[in-house]
């Protein structure tokens, strides 16, 4: 038996993705609380009908935290109205969406400092301390 698409407004074909995704998010939150296991839902891999993705984003709402990264393109990480549920959108240098995800986790992986970056930062701090700190951070006006 094949499912018949539900029409949601004039010219809008609903493929029925929103409710199942929200159920998956609810199950993922339970899993996160019980086992600390994160879940990532790749929204670009799903066949959304016109307007469905926007309706999903509206249903998830907006939370208190927003972050924006600029590395080989812009990435926006936004907490939804549900703590532990994050909306992530990655764009390339041409501002085209290259990834869109719902991540169910305490802290999105992309926001976590990587060990190599921490090591590099520590080395710079130690070098600054070895040179007296202030000399290493003089401004152009002071030079």
TORVOTI-800549 format. One line per 5 residues: their letters; for each residue x, y, z of N, C-alpha, C, O. Coordinates in steps of 0.2 Angstrom, whole numbers. Example, Ala and Ser with C-alpha at 12.3 -4.5 7.8 and 13.67 -1.06 7.14 Angstrom:
BEGIN
AS	66 -28 39 62 -22 39 66 -16 39 71 -17 42  64 -11 35 68 -5 36 64 0 39 67 6 40
***
This chain:
BEGIN
XXXXX	4 -6 0 0 0 0 4 6 0 9 7 4  3 11 -5 7 17 -5 4 22 -2 -2 23 -2  8 27 2 5 32 5 3 38 0 7 39 -5  -3 41 1 -5 47 -3 -3 53 0 -4 54 6  1 57 -3 3 64 0 -3 68 2 -8 68 -1
XXXXX	-2 71 8 -7 76 10 -6 83 8 0 85 8  -11 86 5 -10 93 3 -10 97 9 -15 97 13  -5 102 9 -5 107 15 -5 114 12 0 117 12  -11 116 10 -11 123 7 -10 122 -1 -9 117 -3  -12 127 -4 -11 128 -11 -4 126 -14 0 130 -12
XXXXX	-4 121 -18 3 120 -21 8 117 -16 14 116 -18  6 115 -10 11 113 -5 10 105 -4 4 104 -2  15 101 -6 14 94 -5 18 92 1 24 93 2  14 89 6 17 87 12 19 80 12 15 76 10  25 78 13 28 71 12 28 68 18 30 62 19
XXXXX	25 71 24 24 67 30 31 67 34 31 62 38  35 71 33 42 70 37 42 73 43 45 71 48  38 78 45 39 82 51 37 78 57 41 78 62  31 75 57 29 71 63 34 65 65 36 65 70  36 61 60 41 56 61 48 59 64 51 56 68
XXXXX	50 65 61 56 68 63 56 70 71 60 69 75  50 73 72 49 75 79 49 69 84 51 70 90  46 64 82 46 58 86 53 55 87 55 53 92  57 55 81 64 53 82 68 58 87 72 55 90  67 64 86 70 69 91 68 67 98 72 67 103
XXXXX	62 66 100 59 64 106 63 57 109 65 57 114  64 52 104 67 46 106 75 48 107 78 45 112  77 52 103 84 54 104 86 57 110 91 56 114  81 62 112 82 65 119 82 60 125 86 61 129  77 55 124 77 50 129 84 46 129 86 45 135
XXXXX	86 44 124 93 41 123 98 45 126 103 42 129  98 51 124 103 56 127 103 56 135 109 56 138  97 56 138 97 57 145 99 50 148 102 50 153  97 44 145 99 38 148 106 36 147 109 33 151  109 37 141 115 34 139 121 39 137 126 38 136
XXXXX	118 46 137 123 51 134 125 50 127 129 54 124  121 46 123 122 45 116 119 51 112 113 52 112  123 54 108 120 60 104 117 57 97 119 51 96  113 60 94 110 58 88 111 64 83 109 70 85  112 63 77 112 68 71 107 66 66 108 60 63
XXXXX	103 70 64 98 69 59 100 73 53 100 80 53  102 70 47 104 74 41 98 76 37 95 72 34  96 82 38 90 85 35 91 85 27 86 84 23  97 86 25 98 86 17 97 79 14 96 79 8  97 74 18 96 67 15 89 65 15 87 60 12
XXXXX	84 70 17 77 68 17 73 71 12 75 77 10  68 68 9 64 71 3 59 76 6 53 74 6  61 82 8 56 87 10 52 89 4 54 91 -1  45 90 5 41 94 1 42 101 1 45 103 6  39 105 -3 39 112 -3 37 115 4 31 113 6
XXXXX	41 119 7 39 122 14 39 117 20 39 120 25  41 111 19 41 106 25 47 108 29 46 108 35  52 109 26 58 111 30 57 117 35 59 117 40  54 122 32 53 128 35 48 127 41 49 129 47  43 122 40 38 121 45 41 117 51 40 117 56
XXXXX	46 112 49 50 109 54 54 113 58 54 113 64  57 118 55 61 123 59 56 127 63 58 129 69  51 129 61 46 133 65 43 128 71 43 131 77  42 122 70 40 118 75 45 117 81 43 116 87  51 117 79 56 116 84 58 122 87 60 122 93
XXXXX	56 128 84 56 134 88 64 137 89 68 134 87  64 142 93 71 145 95 72 145 102 67 146 106  78 143 104 80 143 111 84 149 112 84 154 109  88 149 118 92 154 120 99 155 117 101 161 117  102 150 114 108 150 112 109 150 104 106 147 101
XXXXX	114 155 102 115 155 95 123 156 94 126 159 98  126 152 89 133 153 88 134 153 80 130 150 77  139 157 78 140 157 71 148 157 70 152 160 74  150 152 66 157 151 64 158 153 57 154 153 53  164 155 56 166 157 49 173 154 48 178 156 49
XXXXX	172 148 45 178 144 43 176 140 36 172 136 36  179 142 31 177 140 24 170 141 22 167 137 18  167 146 25 160 147 24 157 148 31 160 147 36  151 150 31 147 152 38 143 146 40 140 142 36  144 145 47 140 139 50 136 143 55 138 147 59
XXXXX	129 141 56 125 144 61 123 138 65 120 133 63  124 138 72 122 133 77 117 137 81 118 141 85  111 134 81 105 137 85 102 132 90 100 127 87  101 133 96 97 129 100 90 130 99 88 136 97  86 125 99 79 125 97 76 127 104 79 128 109
XXXXX	69 127 104 65 128 110 66 122 115 63 123 120  69 117 112 69 111 116 77 110 118 81 108 114  79 111 125 86 110 127 88 103 124 85 98 125  94 104 122 97 97 119 96 96 112 99 91 109  92 100 109 90 99 102 93 106 98 91 111 100
XXXXX	98 105 93 101 110 90 100 110 82 100 104 80  99 116 79 98 116 72 105 119 69 107 124 71  108 115 65 114 117 62 114 118 55 111 114 51  117 123 52 116 124 45 123 127 43 126 132 46  126 123 38 133 125 35 132 127 28 129 125 24
XXXXX	136 133 27 136 136 20 143 136 18 148 136 22  144 136 11 151 136 8 153 143 7 149 148 9  158 145 4 161 151 3 156 155 -2 156 161 -2  152 152 -6 147 155 -10 140 156 -7 136 158 -10  140 155 0 134 155 4 129 150 2 123 152 3
XXXXX	131 145 -1 126 139 -3 126 134 3 131 133 6  120 132 5 119 127 10 122 121 8 120 118 3  127 118 12 130 112 10 129 107 16 130 101 15  126 109 21 124 104 26 118 107 31 119 113 33  113 103 33 108 105 37 106 99 42 105 94 39
XXXXX	107 100 48 106 95 53 102 97 59 102 103 61  99 92 62 96 92 69 101 88 73 101 82 72  104 91 78 109 87 82 106 87 89 104 92 92  105 81 92 102 80 99 108 78 103 111 73 103  110 83 107 116 82 111 117 88 116 113 93 116
XXXXX	121 87 121 122 92 126 125 98 123 123 104 124  130 97 119 134 102 116 136 100 109 139 95 108  134 104 104 136 102 97 143 101 96 147 105 98  145 95 93 152 93 92 156 99 89 162 100 90  153 103 84 157 108 81 159 114 85 164 117 84
XXXXX	156 114 91 157 120 96 163 117 101 165 121 105  164 111 101 169 108 106 176 110 103 178 109 97  181 112 108 188 113 106 191 107 105 190 102 109  195 106 99 198 100 98 205 100 101 208 106 102  208 94 103 214 94 107 220 98 103 224 101 106
XXXXX	220 97 97 226 100 93 225 108 94 230 111 94  219 111 93 218 118 94 220 120 101 223 125 103  218 116 106 220 117 113 227 117 114 230 122 118  231 112 111 238 112 112 241 118 109 246 121 112  239 120 103 242 126 100 240 132 104 245 136 105
XXXXX	234 133 107 233 139 111 237 139 117 240 144 119  238 133 120 242 133 126 250 135 124 253 138 128  252 132 119 259 134 117 260 142 116 265 144 117  255 145 112 255 152 111 255 156 118 258 161 119  251 153 123 250 156 129 257 156 133 259 161 136
XXXXX	260 150 133 266 149 136 272 153 133 276 156 137  272 154 126 276 158 123 275 166 125 280 169 126  269 168 125 268 174 128 270 176 135 273 181 136  269 171 139 271 172 146 279 172 146 282 175 150  282 168 142 290 168 142 293 174 140 298 176 142
XXXXX	289 178 135 291 184 133 289 190 137 290 196 135  285 189 142 283 194 147 276 196 145 273 200 148  273 193 140 266 193 139 264 200 135 262 200 129  265 206 139 263 212 136 267 214 130 264 217 125  273 212 129 277 214 123 274 210 117 275 213 112
XXXXX	272 204 118 270 200 113 263 202 110 261 200 105  259 206 114 253 208 112 252 216 111 247 219 112  258 219 109 257 227 108 253 228 102 253 224 97  250 234 102 246 236 96 250 240 91 256 242 93  248 241 85 251 245 80 253 252 83 258 255 82
XXX	248 255 87 249 262 89 255 262 94 258 267 95  256 257 98 262 257 103 268 255 99 274 257 102  268 253 93 275 251 90 278 257 87 283 256 84
***
